[in-house]
Structure formats: structure tokens, C-alpha cells
Amino acid sequence: MTIEGDRKREQILAFMRGHKRQTGRSPTLSQIGTGVGLKSRSTIGCHLHRLQEAGLVAWQAGKKGTLTIIDPPKFKLYCIV
């Protein structure tokens, strides 16, 4: 895992969040590529696979509309007095 690869995956996640916020849908691989400057669908798939391994996205390769961001659980903090 390279630092450059980590940066690209951060860009992909940021693009996916922005796209979802603006359109209400998850982006396609082509839209992700255009958004982050990648031309190869294979490279995009590799980054998405790494993000999936890290538990940050859910994705079924080859199936449309299955790409989703997994947000970390939000914990409520309680103060006991």
C-alpha cells in the first residue's frame, strides 16, 4: 500500500460522498474515474476492492448500483453525574 494509493482512495471516498449528497445515488465507475482523474476501470476497481477490504465501502463487482459507502457507527456519549 503506497501513500499515493492512500491519497487516491481518500479522493475516491470524498468524490463518492459528494456525488451521493448531490444526486442521491452512488456514482458509477466511469463517474468516479472522471471525478478523480483515473482512466482505467481496472485501477478504479482495485482501489474500490482495497476500500472494501478496509470496511469503508460495500461493492459487488460487475453489478450495477451496489456501490455504497459504509459510514462508521456513531456512538452516543453519556455523562453520568
VEXSE-346271 format. One record per atom (N, C-alpha, C, CB): residue number from 1; atom name; x, y, z. Coordinates in steps of 0.001 Angstrom, whole numbers. Each point is the difference from the previous one (the first is absolute). Glycine has a CB too. Example, Ala and Ser with C-alpha at 12.3 -4.5 7.8 and 13.67 -1.06 7.14 Angstrom:
+-----+------+---------+---------+---------+
:   n : atom :      px :      py :      pz :
+-----+------+---------+---------+---------+
:   1 :    N :   13190 :   -5690 :    7800 :
:   1 :   CA :    -890 :    1190 :       0 :
:   1 :    C :     900 :    1200 :       0 :
:   1 :   CB :   -1892 :   -1173 :    1246 :
:   2 :    N :    1542 :    2223 :   -1966 :
:   2 :   CA :     820 :    1190 :      60 :
:   2 :    C :    -770 :    1090 :     730 :
:   2 :   CB :    1184 :    -628 :   -2145 :
+-----+------+---------+---------+---------+
# end
This chain:
+-----+------+---------+---------+---------+
:   n : atom :      px :      py :      pz :
+-----+------+---------+---------+---------+
:   1 :    N :     845 :   -1169 :       0 :
:   1 :   CA :    -845 :    1169 :       0 :
:   1 :    C :     892 :    1234 :       0 :
:   1 :   CB :   -1854 :   -1237 :    1216 :
:   2 :    N :    1664 :    2086 :   -2194 :
:   2 :   CA :     831 :    1186 :    -108 :
:   2 :    C :    -734 :    1222 :     518 :
:   2 :   CB :    1166 :   -1004 :   -1959 :
:   3 :    N :    -394 :    2023 :    2263 :
:   3 :   CA :    -602 :    1260 :     434 :
:   3 :    C :    -847 :     581 :   -1123 :
:   3 :   CB :    1935 :     429 :    1559 :
:   4 :    N :   -1446 :    -512 :   -2794 :
:   4 :   CA :    -761 :     509 :   -1137 :
:   4 :    C :   -1311 :    -760 :    -150 :
:   4 :   CB :    2134 :     657 :   -1141 :
:   5 :    N :   -2107 :   -1963 :    1327 :
:   5 :   CA :   -1222 :    -803 :     -61 :
:   5 :    C :    -989 :     397 :    1079 :
:   5 :   CB :    1321 :   -1871 :    -952 :
:   6 :    N :    -808 :    2151 :    2157 :
:   6 :   CA :    -863 :     445 :    1092 :
:   6 :    C :    -655 :    1327 :    -349 :
:   6 :   CB :    1455 :   -1197 :    1656 :
:   7 :    N :    -697 :    2105 :   -2226 :
:   7 :   CA :    -553 :    1305 :    -397 :
:   7 :    C :   -1093 :    -170 :   -1041 :
:   7 :   CB :    2201 :    1085 :     493 :
:   8 :    N :   -1959 :   -1957 :   -1447 :
:   8 :   CA :    -987 :    -221 :   -1057 :
:   8 :    C :   -1269 :    -604 :     592 :
:   8 :   CB :    1842 :    -316 :   -1696 :
:   9 :    N :   -1691 :    -602 :    2635 :
:   9 :   CA :   -1185 :    -593 :     634 :
:   9 :    C :    -758 :    1041 :     824 :
:   9 :   CB :    1164 :   -2230 :      70 :
:  10 :    N :    -445 :    3135 :     565 :
:  10 :   CA :    -657 :    1098 :     720 :
:  10 :    C :    -771 :     877 :    -982 :
:  10 :   CB :    1812 :     -28 :    1765 :
:  11 :    N :   -1221 :     292 :   -2928 :
:  11 :   CA :    -684 :     792 :   -1026 :
:  11 :    C :   -1256 :    -725 :    -482 :
:  11 :   CB :    2201 :    1008 :    -708 :
:  12 :    N :   -2100 :   -2314 :     527 :
:  12 :   CA :   -1153 :    -776 :    -454 :
:  12 :    C :   -1124 :      75 :    1027 :
:  12 :   CB :    1521 :   -1545 :   -1282 :
:  13 :    N :   -1203 :    1362 :    2557 :
:  13 :   CA :   -1027 :      87 :    1038 :
:  13 :    C :    -633 :    1387 :      42 :
:  13 :   CB :    1227 :   -1730 :    1322 :
:  14 :    N :    -409 :    2768 :   -1411 :
:  14 :   CA :    -524 :    1366 :      17 :
:  14 :    C :    -904 :     235 :   -1207 :
:  14 :   CB :    2059 :     792 :    1221 :
:  15 :    N :   -1644 :   -1278 :   -2390 :
:  15 :   CA :    -822 :     158 :   -1195 :
:  15 :    C :   -1326 :    -737 :     166 :
:  15 :   CB :    2073 :     224 :   -1410 :
:  16 :    N :   -2006 :   -1455 :    1929 :
:  16 :   CA :   -1224 :    -784 :     182 :
:  16 :    C :    -968 :     688 :     952 :
:  16 :   CB :    1305 :   -2081 :    -429 :
:  17 :    N :    -788 :    2628 :    1524 :
:  17 :   CA :    -869 :     700 :     960 :
:  17 :    C :    -650 :    1224 :    -646 :
:  17 :   CB :    1456 :    -798 :    1896 :
:  18 :    N :    -656 :    1579 :   -2622 :
:  18 :   CA :    -529 :    1190 :    -661 :
:  18 :    C :   -1043 :    -344 :   -1054 :
:  18 :   CB :    2170 :    1129 :     419 :
:  19 :    N :   -1893 :   -2156 :   -1198 :
:  19 :   CA :    -941 :    -421 :   -1044 :
:  19 :    C :   -1310 :    -466 :     616 :
:  19 :   CB :    1919 :    -655 :   -1475 :
:  20 :    N :   -1824 :    -117 :    2546 :
:  20 :   CA :   -1194 :    -505 :     679 :
:  20 :    C :    -812 :    1156 :     588 :
:  20 :   CB :    1202 :   -2156 :     522 :
:  21 :    N :    -508 :    3129 :      50 :
:  21 :   CA :    -660 :    1163 :     587 :
:  21 :    C :    -733 :     815 :   -1071 :
:  21 :   CB :    1759 :      69 :    1799 :
:  22 :    N :   -1123 :      92 :   -2958 :
:  22 :   CA :    -573 :     817 :   -1072 :
:  22 :    C :   -1106 :    -701 :    -773 :
:  22 :   CB :    2185 :    1112 :    -177 :
:  23 :    N :   -2029 :   -2408 :     -63 :
:  23 :   CA :    -939 :    -691 :    -886 :
:  23 :    C :    -911 :    -995 :     708 :
:  23 :   CB :    1669 :     284 :   -1771 :
:  24 :    N :   -1288 :    -685 :    2979 :
:  24 :   CA :    -767 :   -1010 :     711 :
:  24 :    C :     330 :   -1419 :    -435 :
:  24 :   CB :   -1788 :    1671 :     246 :
:  25 :    N :    2748 :   -1820 :   -1153 :
:  25 :   CA :     399 :   -1313 :    -511 :
:  25 :    C :    1499 :    -200 :     142 :
:  25 :   CB :   -1916 :      41 :   -1609 :
:  26 :    N :    2307 :   -1284 :    1627 :
:  26 :   CA :    1426 :    -307 :     -15 :
:  26 :    C :     526 :     191 :   -1420 :
:  26 :   CB :    -255 :   -1643 :    1926 :
:  27 :    N :    1500 :    2081 :   -2056 :
:  27 :   CA :     556 :     209 :   -1342 :
:  27 :    C :     340 :   -1315 :    -690 :
:  27 :   CB :     903 :    2187 :     768 :
:  28 :    N :    -829 :   -2141 :   -2080 :
:  28 :   CA :     470 :   -1142 :    -781 :
:  28 :    C :    1522 :      11 :     -15 :
:  28 :   CB :   -2092 :      23 :   -1435 :
:  29 :    N :    2693 :   -1111 :     982 :
:  29 :   CA :    1458 :     -39 :    -108 :
:  29 :    C :     495 :    1088 :    -948 :
:  29 :   CB :     -26 :   -2473 :     463 :
:  30 :    N :    -685 :    2695 :   -1554 :
:  30 :   CA :     398 :    1035 :    -958 :
:  30 :    C :     -38 :    1384 :     640 :
:  30 :   CB :    -874 :   -1416 :   -1875 :
:  31 :    N :    -166 :    1680 :    2652 :
:  31 :   CA :    -100 :    1298 :     678 :
:  31 :    C :    1116 :     169 :    1021 :
:  31 :   CB :   -2481 :     -23 :    -334 :
:  32 :    N :    2806 :   -1035 :    1054 :
:  32 :   CA :    1107 :      67 :     960 :
:  32 :    C :    1300 :     304 :    -746 :
:  32 :   CB :   -1176 :   -1638 :    1548 :
:  33 :    N :    1418 :     925 :   -2642 :
:  33 :   CA :    1218 :     221 :    -778 :
:  33 :    C :     128 :    1433 :    -466 :
:  33 :   CB :     -95 :   -2356 :    -726 :
:  34 :    N :    -986 :    2901 :     184 :
:  34 :   CA :      14 :    1389 :    -454 :
:  34 :    C :     225 :     951 :    1168 :
:  34 :   CB :   -1536 :    -606 :   -1884 :
:  35 :    N :     891 :     304 :    3004 :
:  35 :   CA :      82 :     875 :    1172 :
:  35 :    C :    1359 :      46 :     661 :
:  35 :   CB :   -2353 :    -470 :     339 :
:  36 :    N :    3105 :    -624 :    -417 :
:  36 :   CA :    1297 :     -41 :     693 :
:  36 :    C :    1184 :    -121 :    -956 :
:  36 :   CB :   -1158 :   -1038 :    1929 :
:  37 :    N :     888 :    1071 :   -3225 :
:  37 :   CA :    1089 :      -2 :    -971 :
:  37 :    C :     594 :   -1363 :    -302 :
:  37 :   CB :     473 :    2243 :     778 :
:  38 :    N :   -1288 :   -3289 :    -722 :
:  38 :   CA :     456 :   -1340 :    -370 :
:  38 :    C :    -710 :    -426 :   -1282 :
:  38 :   CB :     445 :    -599 :    2433 :
:  39 :    N :     297 :     -36 :   -3337 :
:  39 :   CA :    -593 :    -426 :   -1264 :
:  39 :    C :    -325 :   -1484 :     -22 :
:  39 :   CB :    1251 :    1812 :   -1116 :
:  40 :    N :    -516 :   -2595 :    1853 :
:  40 :   CA :    -143 :   -1453 :     -35 :
:  40 :    C :   -1052 :    -480 :     995 :
:  40 :   CB :    2392 :    -191 :    -701 :
:  41 :    N :   -3412 :    -492 :     191 :
:  41 :   CA :   -1015 :    -578 :     877 :
:  41 :    C :     623 :   -1053 :     915 :
:  41 :   CB :   -1766 :     436 :   -1745 :
:  42 :    N :    2798 :   -1105 :    1263 :
:  42 :   CA :     695 :    -999 :     802 :
:  42 :    C :     663 :     647 :    1220 :
:  42 :   CB :     384 :   -1380 :   -2071 :
:  43 :    N :     240 :    2526 :    1862 :
:  43 :   CA :     646 :     716 :    1101 :
:  43 :    C :   -1037 :     479 :    1007 :
:  43 :   CB :    1852 :     714 :   -1539 :
:  44 :    N :   -2965 :    -213 :    1036 :
:  44 :   CA :   -1078 :     446 :     886 :
:  44 :    C :    -508 :   -1190 :     809 :
:  44 :   CB :    -655 :    1841 :   -1624 :
:  45 :    N :     456 :   -2966 :     955 :
:  45 :   CA :    -454 :   -1214 :     682 :
:  45 :    C :     973 :    -454 :    1067 :
:  45 :   CB :   -1182 :    -658 :   -2064 :
:  46 :    N :    2470 :     774 :    1790 :
:  46 :   CA :    1024 :    -372 :     976 :
:  46 :    C :    -101 :     881 :    1242 :
:  46 :   CB :    1508 :    -770 :   -1864 :
:  47 :    N :   -1662 :    2080 :    1651 :
:  47 :   CA :    -144 :     913 :    1141 :
:  47 :    C :   -1274 :    -314 :     789 :
:  47 :   CB :    1253 :    1782 :   -1272 :
:  48 :    N :   -2344 :   -2060 :     573 :
:  48 :   CA :   -1251 :    -324 :     687 :
:  48 :    C :     131 :   -1307 :     781 :
:  48 :   CB :   -1287 :    1207 :   -1790 :
:  49 :    N :    2013 :   -2156 :    1243 :
:  49 :   CA :     235 :   -1262 :     707 :
:  49 :    C :     762 :     256 :    1304 :
:  49 :   CB :      23 :   -1248 :   -2202 :
:  50 :    N :     988 :    2105 :    2141 :
:  50 :   CA :     764 :     340 :    1218 :
:  50 :    C :    -884 :     701 :    1027 :
:  50 :   CB :    2090 :     199 :   -1378 :
:  51 :    N :   -2955 :     699 :     886 :
:  51 :   CA :    -920 :     698 :     904 :
:  51 :    C :    -985 :    -986 :     617 :
:  51 :   CB :     226 :    2103 :   -1366 :
:  52 :    N :    -623 :   -3089 :     591 :
:  52 :   CA :    -908 :   -1025 :     518 :
:  52 :    C :     701 :    -846 :    1057 :
:  52 :   CB :   -1219 :     -51 :   -2202 :
:  53 :    N :    2464 :    -316 :    1955 :
:  53 :   CA :     769 :    -762 :     986 :
:  53 :    C :     150 :     766 :    1309 :
:  53 :   CB :    1228 :   -1113 :   -1867 :
:  54 :    N :   -1144 :    2439 :    1763 :
:  54 :   CA :     142 :     843 :    1185 :
:  54 :    C :   -1348 :     257 :     682 :
:  54 :   CB :    2000 :    1069 :   -1060 :
:  55 :    N :   -3087 :   -1566 :     467 :
:  55 :   CA :   -1323 :     177 :     598 :
:  55 :    C :    -605 :    1366 :    -232 :
:  55 :   CB :     681 :   -1614 :    1687 :
:  56 :    N :    -190 :    2337 :   -2706 :
:  56 :   CA :    -486 :    1358 :    -260 :
:  56 :    C :   -1069 :      70 :   -1076 :
:  56 :   CB :    2212 :     806 :     686 :
:  57 :    N :   -2259 :   -1809 :   -1554 :
:  57 :   CA :   -1044 :     -59 :   -1021 :
:  57 :    C :    -508 :   -1441 :    -115 :
:  57 :   CB :    1043 :    1954 :   -1261 :
:  58 :    N :   -2255 :   -2083 :     761 :
:  58 :   CA :    -551 :   -1307 :    -362 :
:  58 :    C :    -191 :      37 :   -1507 :
:  58 :   CB :   -1174 :    -356 :    2273 :
:  59 :    N :    1556 :    -745 :   -2939 :
:  59 :   CA :      -4 :      21 :   -1455 :
:  59 :    C :      -1 :   -1419 :    -530 :
:  59 :   CB :    1209 :    2197 :     -14 :
:  60 :    N :   -2029 :   -2440 :    -990 :
:  60 :   CA :       4 :   -1282 :    -692 :
:  60 :    C :     449 :     262 :   -1428 :
:  60 :   CB :   -1862 :    -955 :    1471 :
:  61 :    N :    3074 :     570 :   -1782 :
:  61 :   CA :     563 :     246 :   -1325 :
:  61 :    C :    -905 :    -590 :   -1077 :
:  61 :   CB :    2323 :      -3 :     971 :
:  62 :    N :   -2555 :     774 :   -2009 :
:  62 :   CA :    -796 :    -460 :   -1128 :
:  62 :    C :   -1497 :     210 :     148 :
:  62 :   CB :    1756 :   -1638 :    -369 :
:  63 :    N :   -2196 :    2125 :    1520 :
:  63 :   CA :   -1428 :     246 :     210 :
:  63 :    C :    -241 :    1493 :     175 :
:  63 :   CB :    -282 :   -2276 :    1059 :
:  64 :    N :    -615 :    2807 :   -1865 :
:  64 :   CA :    -294 :    1431 :      47 :
:  64 :    C :    -735 :     370 :    1285 :
:  64 :   CB :     -97 :      43 :   -2503 :
:  65 :    N :     410 :    1150 :    3001 :
:  65 :   CA :    -723 :     552 :    1142 :
:  65 :    C :     309 :    -619 :    1338 :
:  65 :   CB :   -1728 :     498 :   -1574 :
:  66 :    N :    2815 :   -1256 :    1684 :
:  66 :   CA :     310 :    -657 :    1275 :
:  66 :    C :    1072 :     735 :     802 :
:  66 :   CB :    -622 :   -2157 :   -1055 :
:  67 :    N :    1168 :    3215 :     528 :
:  67 :   CA :    1079 :     722 :     668 :
:  67 :    C :    -571 :     948 :    1051 :
:  67 :   CB :    1419 :    -167 :   -2077 :
:  68 :    N :   -1070 :     -68 :    3327 :
:  68 :   CA :    -473 :     856 :    1082 :
:  68 :    C :    1130 :     275 :     983 :
:  68 :   CB :   -2327 :    -921 :    -261 :
:  69 :    N :    2255 :    2073 :     888 :
:  69 :   CA :     969 :     369 :    1036 :
:  69 :    C :    -518 :    -524 :    1329 :
:  69 :   CB :     746 :    2079 :   -1275 :
:  70 :    N :     138 :   -2667 :    2034 :
:  70 :   CA :    -350 :    -476 :    1336 :
:  70 :    C :     523 :    1028 :     987 :
:  70 :   CB :      69 :   -2462 :    -697 :
:  71 :    N :    -990 :    3193 :    1284 :
:  71 :   CA :     407 :     995 :     983 :
:  71 :    C :     255 :    -681 :    1331 :
:  71 :   CB :   -1323 :    1783 :   -1183 :
:  72 :    N :    2348 :   -1320 :    1891 :
:  72 :   CA :     272 :    -604 :    1305 :
:  72 :    C :   -1177 :     258 :     938 :
:  72 :   CB :    2493 :     303 :    -330 :
:  73 :    N :   -2750 :   -1206 :    1246 :
:  73 :   CA :   -1122 :     205 :     929 :
:  73 :    C :     230 :    1230 :     860 :
:  73 :   CB :    -427 :   -2465 :      36 :
:  74 :    N :    -650 :    3136 :     252 :
:  74 :   CA :      82 :    1183 :     856 :
:  74 :    C :    -325 :    -443 :    1432 :
:  74 :   CB :    -661 :    1586 :   -1922 :
:  75 :    N :    1539 :   -1239 :    2802 :
:  75 :   CA :    -187 :    -380 :    1386 :
:  75 :    C :    -535 :    1186 :     779 :
:  75 :   CB :    1848 :   -1697 :    -165 :
:  76 :    N :   -2786 :    1423 :    1045 :
:  76 :   CA :    -513 :    1036 :     873 :
:  76 :    C :     826 :     -55 :    1288 :
:  76 :   CB :   -2369 :    -133 :   -1008 :
:  77 :    N :    2780 :    1290 :    1428 :
:  77 :   CA :     752 :      72 :    1245 :
:  77 :    C :    -941 :     461 :    1112 :
:  77 :   CB :    2166 :     500 :   -1248 :
:  78 :    N :   -2103 :   -1182 :    2331 :
:  78 :   CA :    -846 :     336 :    1132 :
:  78 :    C :     887 :     447 :    1156 :
:  78 :   CB :   -1779 :   -1653 :    -744 :
:  79 :    N :    1302 :    2630 :    1426 :
:  79 :   CA :     705 :     479 :    1187 :
:  79 :    C :    -833 :    -389 :    1208 :
:  79 :   CB :    1077 :    1944 :   -1259 :
:  80 :    N :    -478 :   -2714 :    2132 :
:  80 :   CA :    -692 :    -412 :    1204 :
:  80 :    C :     455 :     910 :    1138 :
:  80 :   CB :    -182 :   -2416 :    -811 :
:  81 :    N :    -768 :    3067 :    1397 :
:  81 :   CA :     324 :     961 :    1054 :
:  81 :    C :    -376 :    -549 :    1346 :
:  81 :   CB :    -326 :    1876 :   -1581 :
+-----+------+---------+---------+---------+
# end
